Amino acid sequence: EEQEEDVLRELRLFLRNLTERLMLDRRFKAFTKPVDIEEVPDYLIVIQKPMDLSTLLSNIDEHKYVTVNEFMSDAYLIWQNALEYNPDRDPEDRHIRHRACALKDTMRTIIRHELDKDFQRVCEEIRESR
Ligand SMILES: COC(=O)[C@H](Cc1ccco1)c1ccncc1
């Protein structure tokens, strides 16, 4: 009903604000757009489900997420894919992995500090009712 749509609208506002703040952080520049397949032709062979911050933003606007956990499942792909595709000891791989971990930790900290637990529970109830 209308009250449920008000809750989901507020969730989308929170997730958009979170995602846009991450896109502004220079550490996370490599995660803002899909990996360029022309530049990295084997990327889709190694990585089954690519994900990036601009795609998260599109998904939010397409009402893909009813709960924070659904959003975090896609957001974690950014971190997991970076670790999987860049596993070596060389500095470039270590750099992107460190930034991927910082992205994950920053996202989790913002959610823990800024999203009300009762609000999250209401979103879960809406998901279970559909
Ligand atoms: C999320 O971004 C990536 O996984 C690419 C993979 C990549 C390899 C070569 C070009 O791009 C990346 C970008 C910048 N620095 C390291 C790796």
The ligand as a MOL file (V3000), in Angstrom:
LIG
                    3D

  0  0  0     0  0            999 V3000
M  V30 BEGIN CTAB
M  V30 COUNTS 17 18 0 0 0
M  V30 BEGIN ATOM
M  V30 1 C 37.7510 -3.0090 -10.7620 0
M  V30 2 O 38.7610 -2.7450 -11.7340 0
M  V30 3 C 39.5190 -3.8260 -12.1120 0
M  V30 4 O 39.4400 -4.9370 -11.6420 0
M  V30 5 C 40.4880 -3.4400 -13.2230 0
M  V30 6 C 40.9900 -4.6620 -13.9620 0
M  V30 7 C 41.9590 -4.1960 -14.9810 0
M  V30 8 C 43.1290 -4.8070 -15.2730 0
M  V30 9 C 43.7230 -4.0680 -16.2780 0
M  V30 10 C 42.8780 -3.0100 -16.5610 0
M  V30 11 O 41.8080 -3.0990 -15.7530 0
M  V30 12 C 41.6080 -2.6850 -12.5670 0
M  V30 13 C 41.5970 -1.2790 -12.6350 0
M  V30 14 C 42.6230 -0.5600 -12.0420 0
M  V30 15 N 43.6610 -1.1880 -11.4170 0
M  V30 16 C 43.6720 -2.5470 -11.3310 0
M  V30 17 C 42.6620 -3.3300 -11.9250 0
M  V30 END ATOM
M  V30 BEGIN BOND
M  V30 1 1 1 2
M  V30 2 1 2 3
M  V30 3 2 3 4
M  V30 4 1 3 5
M  V30 5 1 5 6
M  V30 6 1 5 12
M  V30 7 1 6 7
M  V30 8 2 7 8
M  V30 9 1 7 11
M  V30 10 1 8 9
M  V30 11 2 9 10
M  V30 12 1 10 11
M  V30 13 1 12 13
M  V30 14 2 12 17
M  V30 15 2 13 14
M  V30 16 1 14 15
M  V30 17 2 15 16
M  V30 18 1 16 17
M  V30 END BOND
M  V30 END CTAB
M  END
